[in-house]
């Protein structure tokens, strides 16, 4: 088992101000394991797994069942019973709440609506993805990139077993998980759409093009995108634009969030296959973006681009300053005209180029090339208000 101290710490911090915490994320990303780790330190625990018919039956009269409980109450896969959320609101509004609640759930319209409508201001939310570099050890970045962060994929005995698991996960997600959310899109249609996103990974979203490819319309394509984004399978990275006197890109970029699933959708089973694939650079870009967002634990992230060709892969706001990141899969990346334009136009405090090498070096006073394995150190410095330079 790989320890996840950052996620555990954020849950414990949330309990300082909230009587309940919700862990949201895709299936098989480690939510239940994390909940059990929290429960292991509690003297009194009640655990409800809503995928179990017996536990669902116990909660057919939720207020009568939950009201007397003390200590920690874990409700696993809470989206399976959205009618619980109004009851939880009543229980959490008691003057002295005798129990703390820990909810886990695969993202769904029911879960999101329940949290926003019934539990707003009463629950802390942790978005949990797969393993990150701080958890696996930064030196293991290559395996994390190729296999992705889902625990069973990353910890598989070999690349073949990892690839088979990911293929099975994709099939199960489409054929079982999506219908359980009450969504009636045919599995093959959604798989074709997901595969299209894999081919457009790292590119700007074009609803009209996706709609034509599906034999449908822009509204349908956007609905499919929102569905996969809401299930934590796809990241829609918003554009940053301001009054610069330049025509700027205003469409978001799309990425398959987990690199292992991206590679499975492309049929890439190991590192050798990936290194020879046209999406190599885009895969690297998406992988590093996910690592940075996960470790920074922020949603204040964007990409930036102009119609003249200048762009920035990731723009992050931290401590009132703007920082930029470029991802380059090469032996010795250099500074580009686009980087200098981004520095000047966006007023960046610093720009880092993340690459798969081993040595950090400065390109200019404000541009530093950093190995992927130093990302945790870089992020720690940013949070502390210091800048990692060459």
C-alpha positions as CSV (number, residue, x, y, z in Angstrom):
1,X,0.0,0.0,0.0
2,X,1.2,3.5,-0.9
3,X,0.7,6.2,1.8
4,X,-1.3,9.3,0.9
5,X,-0.4,11.8,3.6
6,X,-1.4,14.9,1.7
7,X,-5.0,13.6,1.1
8,X,-5.2,12.4,4.7
9,X,-4.0,15.8,6.0
10,X,-6.6,17.7,3.9
11,X,-9.4,15.5,5.2
12,X,-8.3,16.1,8.8
13,X,-8.0,19.8,8.2
14,X,-11.5,19.9,6.8
15,X,-12.9,18.4,10.0
16,X,-11.6,21.4,11.9
17,X,-14.3,23.6,10.2
18,X,-16.8,21.0,8.8
19,X,-18.8,18.2,10.5
20,X,-18.7,16.3,7.2
21,X,-16.2,15.6,4.4
22,X,-16.9,14.2,0.9
23,X,-14.2,12.4,-1.1
24,X,-15.1,12.7,-4.8
25,X,-13.3,10.9,-7.6
26,X,-13.5,8.1,-10.2
27,X,-14.0,4.5,-9.3
28,X,-10.9,2.6,-8.2
29,X,-8.9,5.7,-7.4
30,X,-8.5,4.8,-3.7
31,X,-11.5,6.6,-2.0
32,X,-12.6,3.6,0.0
33,X,-9.0,2.8,1.1
34,X,-8.5,6.4,2.2
35,X,-11.8,6.2,4.2
36,X,-10.7,3.1,5.9
37,X,-7.3,4.7,6.8
38,X,-9.2,7.6,8.5
39,X,-11.6,5.1,10.2
40,X,-8.6,3.1,11.6
41,X,-7.7,5.9,13.9
42,X,-11.2,6.4,15.3
43,X,-12.5,4.6,18.4
44,X,-16.1,4.4,17.2
45,X,-17.0,3.9,13.5
46,X,-20.1,3.0,11.6
47,X,-19.5,2.0,8.0
48,X,-22.1,1.9,5.2
49,X,-21.3,0.6,1.7
50,X,-24.1,1.6,-0.5
51,X,-23.1,-1.0,-3.1
52,X,-24.1,-3.6,-0.5
53,X,-27.8,-4.5,-0.6
54,X,-27.7,-5.1,3.2
55,X,-26.3,-1.6,3.9
56,X,-28.8,0.0,1.5
57,X,-31.6,-1.8,3.4
58,X,-30.2,-0.5,6.7
59,X,-30.6,3.0,5.4
60,X,-34.2,2.8,4.1
61,X,-35.1,4.8,7.2
62,X,-32.0,7.0,7.2
63,X,-32.9,9.5,9.9
64,X,-33.8,6.7,12.4
65,X,-30.6,4.8,11.5
66,X,-28.1,7.7,11.5
67,X,-29.4,10.0,14.3
68,X,-28.2,7.9,17.2
69,X,-24.7,7.3,15.8
70,X,-21.6,8.7,17.4
71,X,-18.0,8.9,16.3
72,X,-17.2,8.6,12.6
73,X,-19.9,7.6,10.1
74,X,-18.6,6.5,6.7
75,X,-21.0,6.3,3.8
76,X,-19.3,4.8,0.8
77,X,-20.6,5.4,-2.7
78,X,-23.1,7.9,-1.4
79,X,-24.3,8.9,-4.9
80,X,-26.2,5.6,-4.9
81,X,-28.8,7.1,-2.5
82,X,-29.2,10.8,-3.2
83,X,-32.2,10.9,-0.9
84,X,-29.7,10.8,2.0
85,X,-28.5,14.3,1.4
86,X,-31.6,16.2,2.8
87,X,-31.5,13.9,5.9
88,X,-27.8,14.6,6.4
89,X,-28.5,18.3,6.2
90,X,-30.9,18.0,9.1
91,X,-28.4,15.9,11.2
92,X,-25.5,18.3,10.5
93,X,-27.5,21.3,11.6
94,X,-28.0,20.0,15.1
95,X,-26.4,22.4,17.7
96,X,-24.0,19.8,18.9
97,X,-23.2,17.2,16.1
98,X,-22.3,14.0,17.9
99,X,-20.9,12.3,14.8
100,X,-18.6,13.3,12.0
101,X,-19.6,12.1,8.5
102,X,-17.2,10.9,5.7
103,X,-18.9,10.5,2.3
104,X,-17.3,8.9,-0.7
105,X,-18.6,8.7,-4.2
106,X,-17.9,8.4,-7.8
107,X,-18.8,11.8,-9.4
108,X,-22.4,11.9,-10.6
109,X,-25.1,14.5,-11.2
110,X,-26.9,13.2,-8.1
111,X,-23.8,13.6,-5.9
112,X,-22.9,17.0,-7.2
113,X,-26.5,18.3,-6.9
114,X,-26.9,16.8,-3.4
115,X,-23.8,18.4,-2.1
116,X,-24.5,21.8,-3.7
117,X,-28.2,22.0,-2.8
118,X,-28.4,20.2,0.6
119,X,-25.0,20.3,2.1
120,X,-23.5,23.6,1.0
121,X,-21.4,25.2,3.7
122,X,-21.6,22.0,5.8
123,X,-19.2,19.7,4.0
124,X,-15.6,19.9,3.0
125,X,-14.8,18.4,-0.4
126,X,-11.7,16.5,-1.5
127,X,-11.2,15.8,-5.2
128,X,-9.2,12.6,-5.2
129,X,-7.4,11.3,-8.4
130,X,-4.9,8.5,-8.7
131,X,-1.4,8.5,-7.2
132,X,0.8,11.5,-7.7
133,X,4.5,11.9,-7.7
134,X,4.7,12.8,-4.0
135,X,3.0,9.5,-3.2
136,X,4.8,7.2,-5.5
137,X,8.2,8.8,-5.1
138,X,9.3,11.4,-7.7
139,X,12.0,9.0,-9.1
140,X,9.2,6.7,-10.2
141,X,7.7,9.3,-12.6
142,X,8.2,7.1,-15.7
143,X,6.1,4.2,-14.4
144,X,3.4,6.6,-13.2
145,X,3.3,8.3,-16.6
146,X,3.1,5.1,-18.6
147,X,0.6,3.2,-16.3
148,X,-1.3,6.1,-14.8
149,X,-2.2,6.7,-11.2
150,X,-5.1,4.2,-10.6
151,X,-3.7,2.1,-7.7
152,X,-4.4,-1.3,-9.4
153,X,-2.9,-0.2,-12.6
154,X,0.2,1.4,-11.1
155,X,0.9,-1.5,-8.7
156,X,0.3,-4.3,-11.2
157,X,3.1,-6.8,-11.4
158,X,4.0,-5.9,-15.0
159,X,3.1,-3.6,-17.9
160,X,0.9,-6.3,-19.5
161,X,-1.2,-6.8,-16.3
162,X,-1.5,-3.0,-15.9
163,X,-2.7,-2.6,-19.5
164,X,-5.3,-5.4,-19.2
165,X,-6.6,-3.8,-16.0
166,X,-7.0,-0.4,-17.7
167,X,-8.8,-2.0,-20.7
168,X,-11.2,-3.7,-18.3
169,X,-11.7,-0.5,-16.4
170,X,-12.7,1.4,-19.5
171,X,-15.3,-1.3,-20.4
172,X,-16.7,-1.5,-16.9
173,X,-17.0,2.3,-16.6
174,X,-18.9,2.5,-19.9
175,X,-21.1,-0.6,-19.5
176,X,-21.8,-0.6,-15.8
177,X,-20.9,2.7,-14.0
178,X,-22.5,5.1,-16.5
179,X,-25.9,3.2,-16.6
180,X,-25.9,3.2,-12.8
181,X,-25.9,7.0,-12.9
182,X,-29.2,6.8,-14.9
183,X,-27.5,7.8,-18.1
184,X,-28.8,6.0,-21.2
185,X,-26.0,6.8,-23.7
186,X,-25.0,3.6,-25.5
187,X,-21.6,2.4,-24.3
188,X,-20.2,2.2,-27.8
189,X,-21.2,5.8,-28.6
190,X,-19.6,7.1,-25.4
191,X,-16.5,5.0,-26.1
192,X,-16.2,6.4,-29.5
193,X,-16.5,9.9,-28.1
194,X,-13.9,9.2,-25.4
195,X,-11.5,7.8,-28.0
196,X,-12.0,11.0,-30.1
197,X,-10.9,13.0,-27.0
198,X,-7.8,10.8,-26.7
199,X,-6.9,11.7,-30.3
200,X,-7.6,15.4,-29.5
201,X,-5.7,15.2,-26.2
202,X,-4.0,18.6,-25.6
203,X,-5.9,20.4,-28.3
204,X,-8.6,23.1,-28.1
205,X,-12.2,21.9,-27.9
206,X,-14.3,22.2,-31.1
207,X,-17.9,21.3,-30.4
208,X,-18.9,21.5,-34.1
209,X,-16.2,19.1,-35.2
210,X,-17.0,16.6,-32.5
211,X,-20.7,16.9,-33.3
212,X,-20.2,16.2,-37.0
213,X,-18.0,13.2,-36.2
214,X,-20.7,11.8,-33.9
215,X,-23.4,12.4,-36.6
216,X,-25.1,14.7,-34.0
217,X,-24.9,18.4,-33.0
218,X,-22.8,20.7,-30.8
219,X,-25.2,20.5,-27.9
220,X,-24.9,16.7,-27.7
221,X,-21.1,16.8,-28.0
222,X,-21.0,19.2,-25.1
223,X,-23.3,17.0,-23.0
224,X,-20.9,14.1,-23.6
225,X,-17.9,16.2,-22.6
226,X,-19.6,17.4,-19.5
227,X,-20.5,13.9,-18.5
228,X,-16.9,12.6,-18.8
229,X,-15.5,15.7,-17.1
230,X,-18.0,15.3,-14.3
231,X,-16.8,11.7,-13.9
232,X,-13.2,12.8,-13.5
233,X,-12.2,11.1,-16.8
234,X,-11.6,14.3,-18.8
235,X,-10.1,17.6,-17.8
236,X,-11.5,20.7,-19.5
237,X,-8.7,23.3,-18.9
238,X,-10.2,26.8,-19.3
239,X,-8.5,29.6,-21.3
240,X,-7.1,32.7,-19.7
241,X,-7.8,35.9,-21.5
242,X,-7.6,39.6,-20.7
243,X,-7.4,42.9,-22.5
244,X,-4.0,42.7,-24.2
245,X,-4.8,44.1,-27.6
246,X,-4.4,40.6,-29.1
247,X,-6.8,38.0,-30.3
248,X,-6.7,35.3,-27.7
249,X,-7.9,31.7,-27.7
250,X,-11.2,31.5,-25.8
251,X,-12.0,27.8,-26.3
252,X,-10.8,25.3,-23.5
253,X,-8.3,22.6,-24.0
254,X,-9.3,18.9,-23.4
255,X,-7.3,16.1,-21.8
256,X,-7.8,12.6,-20.7
257,X,-6.9,13.0,-17.1
258,X,-5.2,9.7,-16.3
259,X,-2.3,9.1,-18.7
260,X,-2.7,5.3,-18.3
261,X,-6.3,5.5,-19.6
262,X,-5.1,7.8,-22.4
263,X,-2.5,5.2,-23.4
264,X,-5.1,2.3,-23.2
265,X,-7.5,4.2,-25.5
266,X,-4.6,4.5,-28.0
267,X,-3.7,0.8,-27.5
268,X,-0.3,1.7,-26.0
269,X,0.7,-1.1,-23.6
270,X,4.2,0.0,-22.5
271,X,6.8,2.7,-22.6
272,X,8.4,1.6,-25.9
273,X,5.1,1.8,-27.7
274,X,4.4,5.3,-26.2
275,X,7.8,6.6,-27.2
276,X,7.1,5.8,-30.9
277,X,3.6,7.3,-30.9
278,X,2.6,10.7,-32.4
279,X,0.8,11.7,-29.2
280,X,4.0,11.4,-27.1
281,X,4.4,15.1,-26.5
282,X,0.7,15.6,-25.8
283,X,0.7,12.7,-23.3
284,X,3.7,14.2,-21.5
285,X,2.0,17.6,-21.4
286,X,-1.2,16.2,-19.9
287,X,0.6,14.0,-17.4
288,X,2.7,17.0,-16.0
289,X,-0.4,19.2,-15.9
290,X,-2.3,16.7,-13.8
291,X,0.7,16.3,-11.4
292,X,1.0,20.1,-11.0
293,X,-2.7,20.6,-10.4
294,X,-2.9,17.7,-7.9
295,X,0.1,18.7,-5.9
296,X,-0.8,22.4,-5.9
297,X,-4.3,21.4,-4.8
298,X,-5.8,24.3,-6.7
299,X,-8.5,24.9,-9.3
300,X,-7.1,28.3,-10.2
301,X,-5.3,27.0,-13.4
302,X,-5.6,27.9,-17.0
303,X,-3.9,27.7,-20.4
304,X,-3.2,30.8,-22.5
305,X,-2.8,31.2,-26.3
306,X,-3.1,33.8,-29.0
307,X,-4.3,33.4,-32.6
308,X,-0.8,34.5,-33.6
309,X,0.7,31.3,-32.1
310,X,2.0,32.3,-28.7
311,X,0.9,30.0,-26.0
312,X,1.5,28.8,-22.4
313,X,0.6,25.2,-21.4
314,X,-0.3,26.0,-17.8
315,X,-0.9,29.3,-16.0
316,X,-1.2,29.1,-12.2
317,X,-2.1,31.8,-9.7
318,X,-0.3,31.3,-6.4
319,X,0.1,33.8,-3.6
320,X,-1.1,36.7,-5.7
321,X,1.5,36.0,-8.4
322,X,1.3,34.4,-11.9
323,X,3.5,31.5,-12.7
324,X,3.8,29.6,-16.0
325,X,4.7,26.1,-17.0
326,X,5.7,24.6,-20.3
327,X,6.0,20.8,-20.9
328,X,8.7,19.6,-23.3
329,X,9.6,16.0,-24.0
330,X,13.2,16.5,-25.1
331,X,16.8,16.1,-24.0
332,X,17.6,19.8,-23.5
333,X,14.8,22.2,-24.1
334,X,15.6,25.8,-24.8
335,X,13.8,29.1,-24.6
336,X,11.3,30.0,-27.3
337,X,9.8,33.2,-28.6
338,X,6.5,32.0,-27.3
339,X,7.9,31.8,-23.7
340,X,9.2,35.3,-23.8
341,X,5.9,36.6,-25.1
342,X,4.0,34.8,-22.3
343,X,6.4,36.2,-19.7
344,X,5.9,39.8,-20.9
345,X,2.2,39.7,-21.8
346,X,1.0,37.9,-18.7
347,X,3.5,39.4,-16.2
348,X,4.7,36.0,-15.0
349,X,6.9,35.9,-11.9
350,X,8.6,32.9,-13.3
351,X,8.3,30.2,-16.0
352,X,9.4,26.6,-15.7
353,X,9.9,24.1,-18.5
354,X,9.3,20.6,-17.3
355,X,11.2,17.8,-19.1
356,X,12.2,14.2,-18.6
357,X,15.9,14.8,-18.0
358,X,17.9,14.8,-14.8
359,X,19.5,18.2,-14.4
360,X,18.0,21.6,-13.6
361,X,19.3,24.6,-15.4
362,X,18.5,28.2,-16.1
363,X,17.7,29.5,-19.6
364,X,17.2,33.2,-18.4
365,X,16.7,34.9,-15.1
366,X,13.0,34.1,-15.3
367,X,12.9,30.7,-17.2
368,X,14.2,27.5,-15.6
369,X,14.2,24.0,-17.0
370,X,13.3,21.5,-14.3
371,X,13.3,17.6,-14.3
372,X,9.9,15.9,-13.7
373,X,11.3,14.3,-10.6
374,X,11.7,17.7,-9.0
375,X,8.1,18.7,-9.3
376,X,7.2,18.0,-5.6
377,X,10.1,20.1,-4.5
378,X,9.1,22.9,-6.9
379,X,5.5,22.8,-5.7
380,X,6.6,22.9,-2.0
381,X,8.6,26.0,-2.7
382,X,5.7,27.7,-4.5
383,X,3.4,27.1,-1.6
384,X,6.1,28.5,0.7
385,X,6.6,31.5,-1.5
386,X,10.0,30.6,-2.8
387,X,11.0,30.1,-6.5
388,X,13.0,27.1,-7.7
389,X,15.7,28.4,-10.1
390,X,18.6,26.9,-12.0
